[in-house]
Amino acid sequence: MTRPLVIVTRKLPDPVETRMMELFDAQLNADDHVMDRAELLQAVREADILLPTVTDRIDQAMINEASPRLKMIANFGTGVDNIDLETARNRGIIVTNTPGVLTEDTADMTMALILAVPRRLAEGTAFLKREGAKWEGWSPTWMLGHRITGKRLGIVGMGRIGQAVARRARPFGLQIHYHNRRPVADEIEKDLEATYWESLDQMLARMDIISVNCPHTPATYHLLSARRLKLLKPTAYVVNTARGEVIDENALARMIEAEEIAGAGLDVFEHEPAVNPKFLRSDRVVVLPHMGSATIEGRIDMGEKVIINIKTFLDGHAPPDRVHQAMF
Ligand code: 8YV
């Protein structure tokens, strides 16, 4: 039997690529360039299985160009907002993702941003590293930030990552509040001493810190709209390790510039890899280039999950992480 052609759009960690080459006819991307549309189109016309990442837009027009050979899109990543799921389903193409294995890493990064913004970590580091900076020594009134203990953390999206953030935030003395489509199970709520807010608007108006941990879907696009951002206290700040599209980024940037909000910790942006210059200019914003799951362990685990999904599918079984449960 000929081995299935698996086209991998980006360079993956070596152990993952080695295993893929053992199992499949894997077409790898050795120099890790971002594939342009023409290259992606060629991939969907040739591959049995496409293995994309967040940087590849697999939209309706692209899926409609796929050859009938394309049976599976095995996404390297949990968020599947880069893929037109509806069109894939209509064409009978299975889509899988990699949930679970990047929960702890992403929650760690979220916690790091929660701590970094009020304690002015970016500003302090920038000060010492600035060419010709002269530190005159310690001062009781210099570089003062704000205390974290006792503050209210409002988590938008209480799935795996939201809960992992809450578990980390409790020992720092943060009070946990959350908004979700539905409340989480009673035992989880009790364990986290978490307060559910059915109304996102009401929660936003009362929080000190907002952490965005929901996926980007048509329903969550600009969930934090200009109107909702205005509900925040001027002393509040926003952390986002989910997707830039969940926040109206222009509105947030304007509020940062006008000092209508205390700051932001952003790992993701609405138009990646572009970063709004207002964020770069502000010393009250900590910015990271989409690094939430960027640990070698995490990326190998993600690769392992992708391999299990593909292998299970090729063996004629339902892949564990299929996005449309009903499809198999
Ligand atoms: C990944 C992510 O790095 O899994 C996700 O949804 O946002 C990131 O952690 C990226 O998506 C890889 O495709």
Residues whose N, C-alpha, C, O or C-beta is under 5 A from the ligand:
A	BS01	8YV	T53 V54 F76 G77 T78 G79 A242 G292 S293
